[in-house]
Amino acid sequence: MTNPIADPGHGHSPAAWTAVIIMLFGFLLGTLAFCFAEFSPIWVALIWVGAAIVPIGALVGVILAKAGYGVRGPKYAPKAH
C-alpha cells in the first residue's frame, strides 16, 4: 500500500493571500493609470507607482512567510476541506 501524496499547501496561507492582494492592487492601479495616461501627466506617474507596488507585494509575502505565516510556518493553521 502506498502513502498518499502530501498536500503541498498550494499557497493557501496568510502570506500568500496578502502578497497576491497587494500585487493585484498594483496591477489594477497601473492598468487604470495606463488607460487614463493621455489625459494628465499624473497618470503616467501612477503607472510607475503601480509597477513599484508589484515587487513590494512579493517582498511582503516573503517577509510574512519567514515570520511564520507561510504554508509550513508555525503561525499558520490550515483549514479542513
Phi, psi and omega in degrees: 000136182263156177279144176293150179292132180292139179290121183285351177100329177055023175079014179278075181218160177302324179296315181292315180296319179297316179298315182295318180297317179296316180293322176298321176298318178298315178296319179298313179299313180297320180293314178297318179295323178296322180293328183258008187297334182285346184274328184203144179295338180297331179293327177296319177296324180290334174299314181289328175296315177299320178294328179284332181291328183299307178292334175296320177298318178297319179295319177299319178298317178295317180297316179295323178295319178290336178279357176108004182260012177277184184300319181256016182282156182289341182265003181256128177242108181294147178268145178286145181266000000 
